[in-house]
Amino acid sequence: MKQPDFDGQIAIKGSPGSPYTRKMLAVLRYRQIPYRYLHTHIQSQYRLPSPKVSLLPTLYWPGHSGELEAVVDSTPIIRELESMYAGRSIIPDDPVIAFLDYLIEDYADEWLTKAMFHYRWHFKEDASFAGNMLPRWGHLTSSEDKISIMSDSIRDRQVNRLYVVGSNEITAPVIEASYLRVLDILDSHIRSCPYILGARPSACDFALYGQLTPLTHFDPTPTQICIERAPQVYAWVDVLEDLSGEIVDENSWVERDQVPGTLSALLKEIGRVHAPALLANAAAVETGSESVQTMIDGQKWMQKPFPYQARCLSWIRQEYGRLDQEDREDLNQIILGTGIEALFEKPV
Ligand SMILES: N[C@@H](CCC(=O)N[C@@H](CS)C(=O)NCC(=O)O)C(=O)O
């Protein structure tokens, strides 16, 4: 088997059930970047280099030496793609709005994903649906007997990994209440503004879209909730999937002095749940604690520390540190009273 070069195009290895795969596919489509999608059932047909950490999606592009390079982690990949391909940028020009974009992207990737994983594997009906469906993408021609064995093993493995995102009996009410709130916030935001940061999409739209694809269109319990409670969000997810034909008005990101109330509501939600989770997790990682124990949204929160999310907090702080004095003052005004300020009050 020869290593492919994909004719110089980007290749993306992923799966329909992976929210980060959906995020990156939607980015590539909107940005009109030609790509090859390596669907689960054909991945073994290629001899591909291994990424540093085995995650979906993995993107492949020519590295400095000309050899195919395997990369993971959607947030830095999005920034790398900005320098590789011009036009249809998804990073706002205004550094203050770009900071909000980074923060909301992190909220989607690192907090909303708790809801995604929780709803997929916490309730019996959802776990059984996902277990039944997940192996099929990679085994289209398999018999029902073989699929059934794979279903049981995927379901058992994933239910046992719920602790990774902090989903357990103590945290379930916090996660579920935050899912309902974010649906309400997005439903009302979308009615006045098609994208999170204005009339053109940015990285955070795709991050939210990624996590919302399974939550609103796959896993039965959260899908039903979305249809009943926030139909506009359901429709938004459909639309975000392919924005390749969207005409981009260069000046249509929100102005820093005109942040709409519905966006402030989203920032408050981030300050309410994601900021305390990031801080408590980073403190636990720093001190080498066995467990993160804190209060989130007035309720008890307990989970195993997640070292990657401690790095997320330091990256958010780096982004904040890059703002010049005037930009930082303007940003501080926007986040005043949201709870996000706590991220920058003292070093961990
Ligand atoms: N931070 C990564 C997260 C990617 C990720 O967690 N992908 C999941 C699938 S949606 C995965 O590959 N999980 C494999 C595992 O947990 O073993 C990104 O933004 O791409």
The ligand as an ORCA input file, in Angstrom:
! r2SCAN-3c Opt
* xyz 0 1
  N      -9.535     18.643     21.167
  C      -9.791     17.712     20.084
  C     -10.799     16.678     20.554
  C     -11.064     15.567     19.551
  C     -11.759     14.387     20.193
  O     -11.869     14.273     21.427
  N     -12.253     13.487     19.363
  C     -12.918     12.301     19.861
  C     -14.011     11.872     18.893
  S     -15.268     13.073     18.767
  C     -11.944     11.150     19.907
  O     -11.207     10.928     18.966
  N     -11.914     10.416     20.989
  C     -11.100      9.250     21.070
  C     -10.897      8.814     22.435
  O     -11.381      9.543     23.316
  O     -10.275      7.807     22.608
  C     -10.303     18.498     18.872
  O     -10.726     19.647     19.030
  O     -10.211     17.978     17.753
*
